[in-house]
Amino acid sequence: MAAALTVSELARLVGGEVVREGSLRSITGVAALDTAGPGDVSFLGNDKYRPVFLTTQAGVVIVGRDETEGPETTALIAADNPSLAFAAAVGHFAAADVRFVAEIHPRATVSETARFNASAVRIHAGAVIMADVTIGDGTEIGPNAVIAEDAVIGENCRIMANVTIRERCVLGNRVIVQPGAVIGSDGYGYEFVNGRHQKIDQVGIVEIADDVEIGSNTTIDRARFGKTMVGEGTKIDNLVQIAHNVVIGKHCLIVSQTGISGSTQLGDYVVCGGQVGIAGHVKVGDKAVLGARTGVTASLAGGETYSGKPAQLLRDELKTQALLRRMPKLIDRVKALENARDQAAPGCD
């Protein structure tokens, strides 16, 4: 169990400043604003939760630098980024209880030609490590994961249960792959020949850089030739499809149910909201933001926010939506004008 902290000790831990002591003597846990009790720390990271904040029972709340209000008995700690500061508190009080213990489980199937330090990796029951796989120190391979021939996995990676990493794919250091993800499945490549869809061999690989996280049941296809690439620090949500020969830059955020078609390139720091669809062979520039359900059919410049189907600048899409909302009234006006015209026109026998 984590040690209790005073308000001052907590402030030092999270890099904040005590702006009000409150009545709390010690903090023993973390909780949301609406469920926190007198021994818990919580945070206010979004102003829409202010009504909950003003009635919270939390002993301590981490707030922004300009915050001065709050329940009288609640201590306040000011931080530049309350959410990030709260993460430090979580790390102290409620970090996931995962202890790395080097072990090769007797029910794991490990090729004699696989290369790793048995005293520095953990391979769980049911995992299959095929020929000539390389695994770095500190890496954990979860239950029933399959690492195919010649794959390379770096140091301090966490490959969760039921993950498949296919042959010759390369993962950097500190990569996290959540349960059920598939790295290096065949790209969706066919040619239509003599009335049939003929499969084209997919002989490339997937290369994942350091500090990437890949969500559950996400699939990243191997290149037809060359590499499908995901850049350093990029975070990919659950249920994302990344097709063959896609290149994704550094520190991108790709949210659930996004689909990226073949040979598309995303620059650095690109954000894709939920259910974004990107056509093949296009480029999205650095720091572009694609709102939820945006449909990208042509290349987009970086540094802008886009929305709509097809994608356009957010300000233009908002104008379009405003005009569409006016359509029913405009149609009614047109019908009224047509009726007035017909009634005013002289009859004909």
C-alpha positions as CSV (number, residue, x, y, z in Angstrom):
1,M,0.0,0.0,0.0
2,A,1.3,3.5,-0.9
3,A,2.3,5.8,1.9
4,A,-0.1,8.5,3.0
5,L,1.0,12.0,2.1
6,T,0.4,15.5,3.6
7,V,-0.9,18.2,1.4
8,S,2.5,19.8,1.2
9,E,4.1,16.4,0.3
10,L,1.5,15.9,-2.4
11,A,2.1,19.3,-3.8
12,R,5.8,18.6,-4.2
13,L,5.1,15.2,-5.8
14,V,2.9,16.7,-8.5
15,G,4.9,19.9,-9.0
16,G,2.1,22.1,-7.7
17,E,1.6,24.8,-5.1
18,V,-0.7,24.7,-2.1
19,V,-3.1,27.6,-2.3
20,R,-5.4,26.5,0.5
21,E,-4.6,24.0,3.2
22,G,-8.2,22.8,4.0
23,S,-8.8,20.6,6.9
24,L,-7.2,17.3,5.7
25,R,-4.3,15.8,7.6
26,S,-3.3,13.0,5.2
27,I,-4.1,11.7,1.7
28,T,-4.5,8.0,1.1
29,G,-6.0,7.6,-2.4
30,V,-7.3,9.1,-5.6
31,A,-10.9,9.4,-7.0
32,A,-13.2,11.3,-9.3
33,L,-14.7,14.5,-8.1
34,D,-18.1,13.0,-7.6
35,T,-17.0,9.9,-5.7
36,A,-14.0,11.2,-3.8
37,G,-14.0,11.1,0.0
38,P,-12.1,13.2,2.6
39,G,-8.9,11.0,2.2
40,D,-8.8,11.3,-1.6
41,V,-7.2,13.7,-4.1
42,S,-9.1,14.6,-7.3
43,F,-8.6,17.2,-10.0
44,L,-10.5,19.8,-12.0
45,G,-9.3,19.6,-15.6
46,N,-12.4,20.8,-17.5
47,D,-14.7,23.6,-16.5
48,K,-17.8,21.6,-17.3
49,Y,-17.2,19.7,-14.1
50,R,-17.2,22.9,-12.0
51,P,-20.7,22.2,-10.4
52,V,-19.3,18.8,-9.3
53,F,-16.1,20.4,-8.0
54,L,-18.1,22.9,-5.9
55,T,-19.8,20.1,-4.1
56,T,-17.1,17.5,-4.0
57,Q,-16.1,15.7,-0.7
58,A,-12.5,15.3,-1.8
59,G,-9.9,16.2,0.7
60,V,-7.7,17.7,-2.0
61,V,-8.4,18.9,-5.5
62,I,-5.7,19.8,-8.0
63,V,-6.8,22.9,-9.9
64,G,-5.5,25.4,-12.5
65,R,-3.3,28.3,-11.5
66,D,-6.1,30.8,-11.5
67,E,-8.5,28.8,-9.4
68,T,-9.4,30.2,-6.0
69,E,-12.9,28.8,-5.3
70,G,-13.9,25.4,-3.9
71,P,-15.5,23.7,-0.9
72,E,-14.3,25.2,2.4
73,T,-12.9,22.0,3.8
74,T,-11.1,21.0,0.6
75,A,-7.4,21.8,0.1
76,L,-6.4,23.2,-3.2
77,I,-3.2,22.6,-5.1
78,A,-2.5,24.7,-8.1
79,A,-0.7,23.2,-11.1
80,D,-0.1,24.3,-14.7
81,N,-1.7,21.1,-16.0
82,P,-4.1,19.6,-13.4
83,S,-4.6,16.4,-15.4
84,L,-0.9,15.7,-15.7
85,A,-0.4,16.5,-12.1
86,F,-3.2,14.2,-11.1
87,A,-1.4,11.4,-13.1
88,A,1.6,11.8,-10.8
89,A,-0.7,11.3,-7.8
90,V,-2.2,8.2,-9.4
91,G,1.3,6.9,-10.0
92,H,1.9,7.2,-6.2
93,F,-1.4,5.9,-4.9
94,A,-2.9,3.7,-7.5
95,A,-0.3,2.7,-10.1
96,A,-1.2,-0.6,-11.8
97,D,0.2,-3.4,-9.6
98,V,2.3,-5.0,-12.3
99,R,5.6,-6.4,-11.1
100,F,8.0,-7.5,-13.7
101,V,9.4,-11.0,-12.8
102,A,11.7,-12.6,-15.3
103,E,10.3,-16.0,-16.2
104,I,9.8,-18.4,-19.1
105,H,6.6,-20.2,-18.3
106,P,6.8,-23.9,-18.9
107,R,3.7,-23.8,-21.0
108,A,5.2,-21.3,-23.4
109,T,6.5,-22.6,-26.7
110,V,9.9,-21.0,-27.5
111,S,12.1,-21.8,-30.4
112,E,15.6,-22.9,-29.7
113,T,16.8,-20.2,-32.2
114,A,15.0,-17.3,-30.5
115,R,17.5,-14.8,-29.0
116,F,16.9,-13.2,-25.6
117,N,18.3,-13.1,-22.1
118,A,16.1,-15.6,-20.2
119,S,17.0,-13.8,-16.9
120,A,15.7,-10.5,-18.2
121,V,12.4,-11.2,-20.1
122,R,9.0,-12.7,-19.1
123,I,7.1,-15.0,-21.4
124,H,3.7,-16.1,-20.2
125,A,1.8,-19.4,-20.6
126,G,0.6,-20.2,-24.1
127,A,2.8,-17.7,-25.8
128,V,4.6,-18.9,-29.0
129,I,8.0,-17.5,-29.9
130,M,9.0,-18.8,-33.3
131,A,12.4,-19.2,-34.9
132,D,15.0,-16.5,-34.9
133,V,12.9,-14.0,-32.9
134,T,14.9,-11.3,-31.0
135,I,13.5,-10.0,-27.7
136,G,15.1,-7.2,-25.7
137,D,15.7,-7.1,-22.0
138,G,12.8,-6.1,-19.8
139,T,10.1,-7.1,-22.3
140,E,7.0,-9.1,-21.4
141,I,5.2,-11.3,-23.8
142,G,1.6,-12.0,-22.6
143,P,-0.5,-15.2,-22.6
144,N,-1.2,-16.7,-26.0
145,A,0.7,-14.0,-27.9
146,V,2.4,-15.2,-31.1
147,I,5.7,-13.7,-32.2
148,A,6.5,-15.0,-35.7
149,E,9.8,-15.8,-37.4
150,D,12.6,-13.2,-37.4
151,A,10.5,-10.6,-35.6
152,V,12.5,-8.1,-33.5
153,I,11.1,-6.7,-30.2
154,G,13.1,-4.0,-28.3
155,E,13.6,-3.5,-24.7
156,N,11.0,-2.9,-22.0
157,C,8.1,-3.6,-24.3
158,R,4.7,-5.0,-23.1
159,I,3.1,-7.3,-25.5
160,M,-0.3,-8.2,-24.1
161,A,-2.4,-11.3,-24.3
162,N,-3.4,-12.7,-27.7
163,V,-1.3,-10.2,-29.7
164,T,0.1,-11.4,-33.0
165,I,3.3,-10.0,-34.4
166,R,4.1,-11.5,-37.7
167,E,7.3,-12.4,-39.4
168,R,10.2,-9.9,-39.7
169,C,8.3,-7.0,-38.1
170,V,10.3,-4.7,-35.9
171,L,9.2,-3.0,-32.7
172,G,11.4,-0.4,-30.9
173,N,11.9,0.1,-27.2
174,R,9.0,0.7,-24.7
175,V,6.3,-0.2,-27.1
176,I,3.0,-1.3,-25.6
177,V,0.6,-3.5,-27.7
178,Q,-2.8,-4.0,-26.1
179,P,-4.6,-7.4,-26.2
180,G,-5.7,-8.7,-29.5
181,A,-3.8,-6.4,-31.8
182,V,-2.3,-7.7,-35.0
183,I,1.0,-6.3,-36.3
184,G,2.0,-7.3,-39.8
185,S,-1.0,-9.0,-41.2
186,D,-1.1,-9.1,-45.0
187,G,-2.1,-5.9,-46.8
188,Y,-5.3,-5.8,-48.7
189,G,-3.7,-6.2,-52.1
190,Y,-5.4,-7.8,-55.2
191,E,-5.4,-7.5,-58.9
192,F,-8.4,-8.3,-61.1
193,V,-7.3,-10.9,-63.6
194,N,-9.6,-13.0,-65.9
195,G,-12.7,-12.3,-63.8
196,R,-11.0,-13.1,-60.5
197,H,-9.4,-11.2,-57.7
198,Q,-5.8,-12.5,-57.6
199,K,-3.9,-12.0,-54.3
200,I,-0.6,-10.0,-54.6
201,D,2.2,-11.2,-52.3
202,Q,2.8,-8.8,-49.4
203,V,6.5,-9.1,-48.7
204,G,7.2,-6.0,-46.7
205,I,7.2,-5.5,-42.9
206,V,5.8,-3.2,-40.2
207,E,8.3,-1.1,-38.3
208,I,7.2,0.5,-35.0
209,A,9.4,3.2,-33.4
210,D,10.1,3.7,-29.7
211,D,7.4,4.6,-27.2
212,V,4.4,3.8,-29.4
213,E,1.2,2.4,-27.9
214,I,-1.2,0.3,-30.0
215,G,-4.7,-0.3,-28.7
216,S,-6.7,-3.5,-28.5
217,N,-7.8,-5.2,-31.7
218,T,-6.0,-2.6,-33.8
219,T,-4.5,-4.0,-37.0
220,I,-1.4,-2.7,-38.8
221,D,-0.8,-4.3,-42.2
222,R,2.6,-5.2,-43.5
223,A,3.8,-3.3,-46.6
224,R,3.4,-4.8,-50.0
225,F,7.1,-4.1,-50.2
226,G,9.2,-1.9,-48.0
227,K,7.8,-0.8,-44.7
228,T,4.6,0.3,-43.0
229,M,5.9,2.7,-40.4
230,V,4.7,4.2,-37.2
231,G,6.8,7.0,-35.7
232,E,8.1,7.6,-32.2
233,G,5.7,8.3,-29.5
234,T,2.5,7.9,-31.6
235,K,-0.5,6.6,-29.7
236,I,-3.1,4.5,-31.5
237,D,-6.4,3.7,-30.0
238,N,-8.5,0.5,-30.1
239,L,-10.1,-0.8,-33.3
240,V,-7.9,1.2,-35.7
241,Q,-7.0,-0.1,-39.2
242,I,-3.7,1.0,-40.8
243,A,-3.2,-0.4,-44.3
244,H,-0.1,-1.4,-46.2
245,N,2.7,1.0,-46.8
246,V,1.2,3.7,-44.6
247,V,3.7,6.0,-43.0
248,I,2.7,7.8,-39.7
249,G,4.9,10.4,-38.2
250,K,6.0,11.1,-34.6
251,H,3.7,11.8,-31.7
252,C,0.4,11.4,-33.6
253,L,-2.9,10.6,-31.9
254,I,-5.2,8.2,-33.7
255,V,-8.6,7.6,-32.1
256,S,-10.8,4.5,-32.3
257,Q,-12.3,3.2,-35.5
258,T,-10.1,5.4,-37.7
259,G,-9.2,3.7,-41.0
260,I,-6.1,4.8,-43.0
261,S,-5.8,3.4,-46.5
262,G,-2.7,2.2,-48.3
263,S,0.4,4.3,-49.0
264,T,-1.0,7.3,-47.1
265,Q,1.4,9.5,-45.2
266,L,0.7,11.4,-41.9
267,G,3.1,14.0,-40.7
268,D,4.2,14.6,-37.2
269,Y,1.7,15.5,-34.4
270,V,-1.3,14.7,-36.5
271,V,-4.6,14.1,-34.6
272,C,-7.3,11.8,-36.0
273,G,-10.6,11.9,-34.2
274,G,-12.9,8.9,-33.9
275,Q,-14.0,7.2,-37.1
276,V,-11.9,9.3,-39.4
277,G,-11.5,7.8,-42.9
278,I,-8.4,8.6,-45.0
279,A,-8.2,7.5,-48.7
280,G,-5.1,6.0,-50.1
281,H,-2.1,7.7,-51.5
282,V,-2.7,11.1,-49.8
283,K,-0.6,13.2,-47.5
284,V,-1.7,14.9,-44.3
285,G,0.7,17.6,-43.1
286,D,2.3,18.1,-39.7
287,K,0.0,19.1,-36.8
288,A,-3.2,18.8,-38.8
289,V,-6.3,17.9,-36.7
290,L,-9.0,15.8,-38.3
291,G,-12.3,16.0,-36.4
292,A,-14.4,12.9,-35.7
293,R,-15.8,11.3,-38.9
294,T,-13.8,13.4,-41.2
295,G,-13.5,11.9,-44.7
296,V,-10.1,12.7,-46.3
297,T,-10.0,12.2,-50.1
298,A,-7.2,14.5,-51.0
299,S,-3.9,15.7,-49.4
300,L,-4.3,18.3,-46.6
301,A,-1.9,21.0,-45.5
302,G,-0.6,20.9,-42.0
303,G,-1.4,23.2,-39.1
304,E,-5.1,23.3,-39.8
305,T,-8.2,21.7,-38.3
306,Y,-10.5,19.9,-40.7
307,S,-14.0,18.4,-40.6
308,G,-16.7,17.1,-42.9
309,K,-17.0,14.6,-45.8
310,P,-15.1,15.4,-47.9
311,A,-12.7,17.2,-45.5
312,Q,-12.6,20.9,-45.5
313,L,-11.3,23.6,-43.1
314,L,-13.4,23.5,-39.9
315,R,-14.5,27.1,-40.3
316,D,-15.9,26.3,-43.8
317,E,-17.5,23.1,-42.6
318,L,-19.3,25.0,-39.8
319,K,-20.6,27.5,-42.4
320,T,-21.8,24.6,-44.5
321,Q,-23.6,23.0,-41.6
322,A,-25.2,26.3,-40.7
323,L,-26.6,26.6,-44.2
324,L,-27.8,23.0,-44.2
325,R,-29.8,23.7,-41.0
326,R,-31.5,26.5,-42.8
327,M,-32.6,24.3,-45.7
328,P,-36.0,23.2,-44.4
329,K,-37.1,26.8,-43.8
330,L,-35.8,27.9,-47.2
331,I,-37.7,25.0,-48.9
332,D,-40.9,26.1,-47.0
333,R,-40.4,29.6,-48.3
334,V,-39.9,28.4,-51.9
335,K,-43.1,26.3,-51.6
336,A,-45.0,29.3,-50.2
337,L,-43.8,31.5,-53.0
338,E,-44.8,28.9,-55.6
339,N,-48.3,28.6,-54.1
340,A,-48.7,32.3,-54.1
341,R,-47.6,32.5,-57.7
342,D,-50.0,29.8,-58.8
343,Q,-52.9,31.4,-57.0
344,A,-52.2,34.8,-58.6
345,A,-51.9,33.4,-62.1
346,P,-55.1,33.7,-64.2
347,G,-56.9,30.4,-64.8
348,C,-56.9,28.7,-68.2
349,D,-59.8,26.7,-69.8
